[in-house]
């Protein structure tokens, strides 16, 4: 999608700090980290969010979750990590491209909202 920020990052049109990539996913550091480690994992295929999961193959969706685990291991998040995907305006999804936040590197609260 030509006007999508994450599509432009994946295409190399906008710089990012790449952490991981494979044929189906791309992962990069969040520019406004909420934890010491805050990496975004995105599918290379443009999907607006989890609500559009039916538009993706099972392979793409599974690759995203596997990439989250690989990023956490690569980043040394041995004490634990959190994976979050905001979906829609009420959930504060700021970029309408499916993405997963991999958060860790410190003790989190048990409060999710």
Backbone as CSV, one residue per row, in Angstrom:
resi,resn,N_x,N_y,N_z,CA_x,CA_y,CA_z,C_x,C_y,C_z
1,UNK,0.854,-1.173,0.000,0.000,0.000,0.000,0.894,1.229,0.000
2,UNK,0.716,2.108,-0.942,1.658,3.197,-1.193,1.718,4.254,-0.091
3,UNK,0.662,4.463,0.669,0.686,5.500,1.696,0.870,4.951,3.108
4,UNK,1.168,3.678,3.242,1.313,3.039,4.559,2.744,3.210,5.072
5,UNK,2.862,3.768,6.259,4.166,3.985,6.881,4.975,2.695,6.978
6,UNK,4.347,1.622,7.449,5.087,0.371,7.626,5.446,-0.267,6.291
7,UNK,4.593,-0.140,5.290,4.945,-0.640,3.953,6.173,0.093,3.423
8,UNK,6.255,1.407,3.686,7.413,2.191,3.258,8.667,1.776,4.015
9,UNK,8.527,1.450,5.289,9.679,0.964,6.076,10.148,-0.376,5.525
10,UNK,9.215,-1.285,5.276,9.565,-2.602,4.733,10.278,-2.457,3.385
11,UNK,9.819,-1.515,2.559,10.400,-1.292,1.232,11.740,-0.556,1.292
12,UNK,12.129,-0.067,2.470,13.382,0.665,2.602,13.275,2.123,2.225
13,UNK,12.068,2.621,2.011,11.867,4.025,1.661,11.985,4.947,2.869
14,UNK,11.748,4.398,4.055,11.894,5.122,5.313,12.851,4.305,6.165
15,UNK,13.855,4.958,6.752,14.833,4.202,7.537,14.227,3.610,8.811
16,UNK,14.783,2.486,9.211,14.398,1.839,10.459,15.617,1.107,11.002
17,UNK,15.534,0.741,12.254,16.586,-0.067,12.853,16.102,-1.510,12.845
18,UNK,16.528,-2.236,11.814,16.096,-3.618,11.629,16.659,-4.497,12.734
19,UNK,15.789,-5.378,13.232,16.170,-6.325,14.262,16.139,-7.749,13.709
20,UNK,15.180,-8.002,12.813,14.985,-9.350,12.277,14.195,-9.234,10.985
21,UNK,14.427,-10.176,10.074,13.575,-10.268,8.893,13.643,-11.673,8.332
22,UNK,12.565,-12.054,7.685,12.521,-13.287,6.913,11.629,-13.013,5.707
23,UNK,11.279,-14.043,4.976,10.529,-13.817,3.739,9.110,-13.298,3.976
24,UNK,8.565,-13.476,5.185,7.185,-13.069,5.459,7.059,-11.917,6.448
25,UNK,8.120,-11.646,7.217,8.029,-10.626,8.263,9.234,-9.702,8.268
26,UNK,9.045,-8.576,8.943,10.119,-7.605,9.145,9.953,-7.058,10.562
27,UNK,11.038,-6.947,11.310,10.979,-6.441,12.678,11.979,-5.304,12.855
28,UNK,11.544,-4.262,13.550,12.378,-3.080,13.741,12.058,-2.416,15.080
29,UNK,12.995,-1.632,15.573,12.822,-0.966,16.860,11.774,0.151,16.751
30,UNK,10.937,0.228,17.782,9.942,1.295,17.868,10.671,2.606,18.145
31,UNK,10.259,3.685,17.483,10.944,4.974,17.682,10.527,5.658,18.983
32,UNK,9.441,5.190,19.600,8.997,5.704,20.895,8.836,4.533,21.865
33,UNK,9.959,3.945,22.312,9.867,2.721,23.114,9.162,2.930,24.451
34,UNK,8.360,1.936,24.806,7.652,1.945,26.085,8.347,1.073,27.129
35,UNK,9.319,0.304,26.697,10.128,-0.551,27.569,11.554,-0.498,27.038
36,UNK,12.535,-0.967,27.824,13.909,-0.983,27.309,14.027,-1.700,25.962
37,UNK,13.267,-2.783,25.789,13.190,-3.439,24.480,11.770,-3.253,23.969
38,UNK,11.660,-2.650,22.792,10.348,-2.435,22.160,10.560,-2.560,20.652
39,UNK,10.172,-3.713,20.133,10.369,-4.035,18.721,9.006,-4.280,18.093
40,UNK,8.820,-3.797,16.879,7.601,-4.037,16.123,7.856,-5.144,15.112
41,UNK,6.972,-6.123,15.086,7.023,-7.209,14.107,5.830,-7.016,13.185
42,UNK,6.104,-6.922,11.881,5.040,-6.679,10.904,5.112,-7.714,9.784
43,UNK,3.960,-8.096,9.242,4.005,-8.940,8.049,4.388,-8.077,6.850
44,UNK,5.086,-8.660,5.909,5.412,-7.920,4.683,4.149,-7.633,3.875
45,UNK,3.170,-8.504,3.984,1.879,-8.295,3.322,1.115,-7.218,4.086
46,UNK,0.549,-6.265,3.363,-0.239,-5.229,4.032,-1.580,-5.795,4.485
47,UNK,-1.791,-5.740,5.779,-3.068,-6.093,6.406,-3.361,-4.971,7.383
48,UNK,-4.590,-4.518,7.460,-4.893,-3.364,8.302,-4.794,-3.654,9.793
49,UNK,-4.959,-4.892,10.187,-4.879,-5.259,11.595,-5.365,-6.679,11.775
50,UNK,-5.450,-7.113,13.019,-5.931,-8.465,13.288,-7.353,-8.678,12.807
51,UNK,-8.113,-7.602,12.721,-9.485,-7.732,12.213,-9.500,-8.159,10.747
52,UNK,-8.374,-8.035,10.062,-8.252,-8.450,8.657,-7.503,-9.772,8.538
53,UNK,-7.427,-10.532,9.611,-6.662,-11.783,9.611,-7.153,-12.779,8.571
54,UNK,-8.435,-12.734,8.234,-8.957,-13.649,7.208,-8.351,-13.390,5.832
55,UNK,-7.742,-12.212,5.651,-7.112,-11.871,4.371,-5.682,-12.416,4.267
56,UNK,-5.174,-12.959,5.366,-3.805,-13.468,5.388,-3.815,-14.991,5.437
57,UNK,-2.761,-15.569,4.938,-2.617,-17.024,5.050,-2.230,-17.381,6.478
58,UNK,-2.495,-18.611,6.834,-2.063,-19.089,8.144,-0.545,-18.982,8.268
59,UNK,0.162,-19.171,7.170,1.624,-19.092,7.183,2.101,-17.692,7.576
60,UNK,1.436,-16.663,7.059,1.815,-15.285,7.393,1.554,-15.007,8.865
61,UNK,0.396,-15.382,9.355,0.065,-15.132,10.754,0.995,-15.899,11.689
62,UNK,1.263,-17.151,11.363,2.177,-17.949,12.186,3.589,-17.367,12.143
63,UNK,4.003,-16.887,10.982,5.338,-16.303,10.851,5.488,-15.080,11.746
64,UNK,4.432,-14.306,11.883,4.480,-13.132,12.759,4.726,-13.551,14.204
65,UNK,4.004,-14.548,14.668,4.173,-14.994,16.050,5.526,-15.659,16.268
66,UNK,5.974,-16.427,15.292,7.313,-17.023,15.406,8.385,-15.939,15.430
67,UNK,8.196,-14.901,14.622,9.155,-13.797,14.600,9.183,-13.086,15.950
68,UNK,8.032,-12.939,16.594,7.993,-12.334,17.933,8.862,-13.132,18.897
69,UNK,8.725,-14.448,18.884,9.515,-15.302,19.766,10.999,-15.221,19.424
70,UNK,11.331,-15.184,18.137,12.734,-15.093,17.722,13.336,-13.766,18.156
71,UNK,12.576,-12.685,18.006,13.052,-11.368,18.432,13.303,-11.363,19.932
72,UNK,12.383,-11.917,20.702,12.544,-11.952,22.158,13.804,-12.725,22.545
73,UNK,14.029,-13.856,21.897,15.235,-14.638,22.183,16.487,-13.877,21.769
74,UNK,16.469,-13.303,20.592,17.607,-12.544,20.074,17.938,-11.357,20.971
75,UNK,16.912,-10.739,21.547,17.090,-9.569,22.403,17.435,-9.953,23.846
76,UNK,17.466,-11.257,24.126,17.848,-11.721,25.454,16.775,-11.521,26.518
77,UNK,15.519,-11.580,26.124,14.421,-11.357,27.069,14.095,-12.647,27.824
78,UNK,15.079,-13.142,28.566,14.940,-14.418,29.269,14.013,-14.337,30.472
79,UNK,13.799,-13.151,31.015,12.915,-12.993,32.163,11.454,-12.886,31.780
80,UNK,11.172,-12.819,30.492,9.804,-12.713,30.002,9.641,-11.543,29.055
81,UNK,8.551,-11.571,28.341,8.234,-10.501,27.406,6.735,-10.489,27.175
82,UNK,6.262,-9.405,26.586,4.847,-9.250,26.282,4.713,-8.962,24.794
83,UNK,3.671,-9.556,24.175,3.346,-9.296,22.773,1.966,-8.671,22.749
84,UNK,1.859,-7.515,22.082,0.603,-6.762,22.031,0.315,-6.383,20.585
85,UNK,-0.955,-6.492,20.207,-1.385,-5.986,18.907,-2.641,-5.150,19.111
86,UNK,-2.510,-3.852,18.899,-3.653,-2.956,19.001,-4.461,-3.069,17.721
87,UNK,-5.767,-3.128,17.847,-6.620,-3.316,16.674,-7.773,-2.320,16.711
88,UNK,-7.682,-1.308,15.865,-8.752,-0.315,15.766,-8.487,0.934,16.587
89,UNK,-9.294,1.947,16.328,-9.119,3.249,16.969,-9.285,3.193,18.486
90,UNK,-10.267,2.444,18.980,-10.481,2.369,20.428,-9.309,1.728,21.150
91,UNK,-8.517,0.934,20.449,-7.330,0.297,21.029,-6.063,1.104,20.752
92,UNK,-6.230,2.296,20.178,-5.115,3.207,19.886,-4.161,2.662,18.823
93,UNK,-4.694,1.975,17.818,-3.855,1.527,16.706,-3.508,2.750,15.870
94,UNK,-2.254,3.156,15.884,-1.848,4.391,15.207,-1.454,4.175,13.753
95,UNK,-0.999,2.979,13.397,-0.651,2.664,12.013,-1.530,1.503,11.579
96,UNK,-2.254,1.699,10.509,-3.213,0.689,10.048,-2.519,-0.366,9.188
97,UNK,-1.558,-1.024,9.802,-0.835,-2.168,9.225,-0.633,-3.106,10.398
98,UNK,-1.062,-4.345,10.266,-0.926,-5.299,11.358,0.493,-5.267,11.897
99,UNK,0.598,-5.133,13.209,1.913,-5.181,13.841,1.782,-5.663,15.271
100,UNK,2.856,-6.281,15.720,2.937,-6.829,17.058,4.070,-6.125,17.790
101,UNK,3.773,-5.606,18.971,4.781,-4.991,19.826,5.393,-6.092,20.681
102,UNK,6.698,-6.243,20.618,7.419,-7.158,21.505,8.085,-6.268,22.550
103,UNK,7.631,-6.414,23.794,8.060,-5.537,24.875,8.755,-6.344,25.963
104,UNK,9.836,-5.815,26.498,10.526,-6.498,27.582,11.717,-5.723,28.050
105,UNK,12.533,-6.398,28.841,13.742,-5.769,29.367,13.556,-5.139,30.720
106,UNK,12.427,-5.368,31.346,12.166,-4.833,32.671,10.879,-5.423,33.224
107,UNK,10.656,-5.212,34.505,9.448,-5.714,35.159,8.254,-4.871,34.736
108,UNK,7.213,-5.549,34.271,5.977,-4.871,33.873,4.943,-5.004,34.978
109,UNK,3.951,-4.160,34.919,2.839,-4.309,35.857,1.903,-5.384,35.318
110,UNK,1.049,-5.893,36.176,0.099,-6.904,35.734,-1.136,-6.260,35.111
111,UNK,-1.201,-4.952,35.125,-2.338,-4.237,34.550,-2.161,-4.148,33.038
112,UNK,-3.182,-4.526,32.308,-3.105,-4.523,30.843,-3.752,-3.288,30.222
113,UNK,-4.470,-2.518,30.941,-5.154,-1.375,30.337,-5.037,-0.121,31.107
